[in-house]
Amino acid sequence: MKKLSLIILIVFGFAISYAKNGSVESSSSVTNRQIQGKVVDKTTGEALAGVAIKLQGSNSVAFTDFDGNFSINGISSGTYDLSVMFVSYQTVTLKEINTDNSEVKLKIELEAISR
């Protein structure tokens, strides 16, 4: 249990350090496209802070802030898969997110892993 608590604290600390910036930009061809969203608990509707969002096929990663909001900025036009990961919740992969529009807004619901 102590090990799990330590891991959670490390991950949360890492997430908080990126929360102000919202994302790590890809070094490939950067445009003004962005994906924004909010991640909530599927059962309670509460915002989840520190959730990792990875844009597959790029180096772009974002973490949700204290209100569950995230933004991945400066991505190229195209279709991407988006992986959403958080401790004690099932990982979700959203398929074929189209970024042809300059702004994509998502609401993502994560389901807690039951024991």
C-alpha positions as CSV (number, residue, x, y, z in Angstrom):
1,M,0.0,0.0,0.0
2,K,2.9,2.4,0.8
3,K,4.4,1.6,-2.6
4,L,1.1,2.4,-4.4
5,S,0.7,5.6,-2.5
6,L,4.3,6.7,-3.4
7,I,3.6,5.9,-7.1
8,I,0.4,7.9,-7.0
9,L,2.2,10.8,-5.4
10,I,5.0,10.7,-8.0
11,V,2.5,10.6,-10.9
12,F,0.4,13.3,-9.4
13,G,3.4,15.5,-8.8
14,F,4.5,15.0,-12.4
15,A,1.1,15.8,-13.6
16,I,0.9,19.0,-11.6
17,S,4.2,20.2,-13.0
18,Y,2.6,20.1,-16.5
19,A,-0.9,21.3,-15.5
20,K,-0.1,25.0,-15.9
21,N,1.3,24.5,-19.4
22,G,-1.3,21.9,-20.3
23,S,0.8,19.9,-22.8
24,V,4.2,18.9,-24.2
25,E,4.4,20.0,-27.8
26,S,5.4,17.7,-30.7
27,S,8.5,18.7,-32.5
28,S,7.1,17.7,-35.9
29,S,5.1,20.0,-38.1
30,V,3.2,22.2,-35.7
31,T,0.0,24.0,-36.6
32,N,-2.7,25.8,-34.7
33,R,-5.0,22.8,-34.3
34,Q,-5.9,21.7,-30.7
35,I,-7.8,19.1,-28.8
36,Q,-9.5,20.3,-25.6
37,G,-11.5,18.4,-23.1
38,K,-12.6,17.5,-19.6
39,V,-12.2,14.2,-17.9
40,V,-14.7,13.1,-15.3
41,D,-15.5,10.0,-13.2
42,K,-18.2,8.1,-15.1
43,T,-20.2,7.3,-11.9
44,T,-19.9,10.5,-9.9
45,G,-19.3,13.1,-12.6
46,E,-16.5,14.5,-10.6
47,A,-13.5,16.1,-12.4
48,L,-10.3,14.0,-12.3
49,A,-7.0,15.9,-11.9
50,G,-3.7,14.4,-13.1
51,V,-5.1,12.2,-15.9
52,A,-2.6,11.6,-18.7
53,I,-3.8,12.1,-22.3
54,K,-1.5,10.8,-25.0
55,L,-2.0,11.7,-28.7
56,Q,-1.0,8.5,-30.4
57,G,1.5,8.9,-33.3
58,S,3.0,12.0,-31.8
59,N,5.0,13.2,-28.8
60,S,2.0,15.2,-27.5
61,V,0.9,14.5,-24.0
62,A,-1.3,16.5,-21.7
63,F,-2.4,16.2,-18.1
64,T,-5.7,17.4,-16.6
65,D,-5.7,20.3,-14.2
66,F,-7.6,20.4,-10.9
67,D,-10.9,20.9,-12.8
68,G,-10.3,17.9,-15.1
69,N,-9.5,20.1,-18.1
70,F,-6.8,19.5,-20.6
71,S,-5.5,20.9,-23.9
72,I,-3.2,19.6,-26.5
73,N,-2.1,22.4,-28.8
74,G,-0.1,22.8,-32.0
75,I,-1.0,19.5,-33.6
76,S,-1.2,18.8,-37.3
77,S,-4.4,18.3,-39.2
78,G,-5.3,14.6,-39.4
79,T,-6.9,11.7,-37.6
80,Y,-5.5,10.5,-34.3
81,D,-6.2,8.0,-31.5
82,L,-6.2,9.4,-28.0
83,S,-5.2,7.3,-25.0
84,V,-6.5,8.4,-21.6
85,M,-4.8,6.9,-18.5
86,F,-5.3,7.3,-14.8
87,V,-4.4,5.2,-11.7
88,S,-7.3,3.0,-10.5
89,Y,-9.3,3.7,-13.7
90,Q,-9.7,1.8,-16.9
91,T,-7.6,3.1,-19.7
92,V,-9.7,4.4,-22.6
93,T,-8.6,4.9,-26.2
94,L,-10.7,7.2,-28.3
95,K,-10.4,6.2,-32.0
96,E,-10.1,8.5,-35.0
97,I,-10.3,11.9,-33.5
98,N,-10.3,14.2,-36.5
99,T,-8.4,17.5,-36.2
100,D,-9.3,19.0,-39.5
101,N,-11.3,21.6,-37.6
102,S,-9.1,24.0,-35.7
103,E,-10.6,23.0,-32.3
104,V,-11.9,19.7,-31.0
105,K,-13.7,19.6,-27.7
106,L,-14.3,16.3,-25.8
107,K,-15.9,15.1,-22.6
108,I,-14.3,11.9,-21.4
109,E,-15.8,9.6,-18.8
110,L,-13.5,7.2,-17.0
111,E,-14.7,4.2,-15.1
112,A,-13.0,3.1,-11.9
113,I,-11.5,-0.3,-11.7
114,S,-13.6,-2.5,-9.4
115,R,-12.1,-4.9,-7.1
